[in-house]
């Protein structure tokens, strides 16, 4: 009965829809649609059909309101859209079909559909279902109707409706709407929504601007949504496949790392390693896991853990080799790993593996033979040595460098001895190694492996003399690669330490290397010769031989690094128990003198000078030895190094020391005086040097050994003045001036010293007189300005600020601004001006601050900056 009643209501509604409706009728339809529960479903569907069958826009507005509200418990909105979709798709529908000229009713639903896409909350299943029906409704419209509807909606001022319209268009699968959506990419308010809509429509999520879209559109406007979807699906499948392969590759990487970790434990988990390798999950992971296990075991023998588990893994790998036919590369890995899994003392397994390795030596592929010789390296038995020598010789004949290198590496393995007890095998062994080292066509790495074989000792643990002979030949062969020669030279050292004859040959070889054309070999020779003095058993004849050879090369070696090594080598030839530096100093002096004759300068000469000065400054050195060095340094004008020697040796102490000859003492003190004569004019005297020179001159005077000369006269006056012995300086100066033996230049220098002595005594009137009326320093404008500055500063300190100002003004005016003295003289002139004219302090401070950069730059000395800060602070406080 209820179904019949519903049918009656439905029929009545259709009849009323055909006849028209009243507001009360629409209210009745709303009430029917609002009825909840599944029992009212048929009545609701009849009401929806009724309203969709009417031409009156008001009837359709009732349905659009339901759509705008979104998902509901009874799925009324979903039913509305489902029925609407069917009508829009029916070209003969009386309301929405082709008979309606404007089709305005169908387009009128799109704003309501857009509200479903404008919602910002996360879409649930119900909303997604509504949106899919809405998309189907849009798709049911003709292309022209869709375009017209979206043009109207996208031009609205309502941002929410515009957002919904953009996203609805994006879901429409109508590629013709894409240019309309792309216009929003360059509008900040719609850019994000337009990008999202275009991503749904074109499967491209990277559009950043309209221009970028237009470039894409030019190449794709002839396509269709379905074509783009197929292409996107293909890309997704490819990406998924790549991702799967990456995941499997990463899984394999993790498994490989796991195998390595398990194999490096003290108690190796052999059973777990076997599970990982033999499972081959993911496919292809077994081989990299096996290779990593091989690499770990190849570094050092590892047989820890449960032996039964290890041997079980060995049996499984052997079974895999026997039953299958693995490719050569995999066979090689399996063979080598089997060799590492067994211990030589495990009789039966070891015999099985040795048989496997012997068979592999006959394999047609070199990669398998290489694995066999590497595996044989774990078995130190003499018969295995014969196998390796034979395999190496065969590989050398066939030109298989990889197999040859592996065979040599196994022959050099720990635990193996040189086969000196078997004449035939030893001859083949030595011939193989010697032949490889002589063959220039063999790769350098292979020759290095051959050198390692020569480190093997005989079965009794003794060095093999014939190995030393081969090493000597390699080290001396200039056709060999430098690295190989260098390693051969190093390997000679144990032989030289064990045998006197070998030591003689070793030293001769190193000395020959000092003149080798290859810099690297000269350097290595010098470095190895440096270690000889450490052996106390070496005879003095060897030491002198090295000193002579190195000394001959000091002036000839052109490379700085090698020269430094030669110097160090020479210095280390001194016997620590009875040090005698004379041979070293003599060689350094001779080399420097030869460099002087050849006009050698720069770093090479400085290296030699520093070395000689360092030796001459050695405490406890015989006087004549350091004096000999000092004479060479004096001839080269090396004052700084000479001062270091003089200060360390302290010649004045020799005056009171017993056993020092007068000649030695005189020469030592003369060195002090001669060093002082090298002092540049602009260098200040140190108190220590003043005392040294004064003491030396006094002693030389006392023994009548002073050498009279104008330079020494001036030197004496300078050091007396600098040492503060002003009265003595004045007496000697006046005596020299009265004697009238000085030339004009030296006479003027003495007058300057007299002026400075008066300044030291604070006899400012005498200093002013000498500077003014007697014109001391007048012949040299620069010296005159300097003296005026010195007198001005002294007057300022003495409280005579006005006189000081006059002096300092003249000094500053005579100094160009480009002169490095200008900032200091300007500062002192301003200081004097502020003191002499207190009322002008503000103006002086202003002028000082205007030139502040002269006193604060990074290149300004710390003393001048401190003086500036002091003057500025004083002037600021007084203001």
Beta strands, then each sheet from edge to edge (+ up, - down):
end
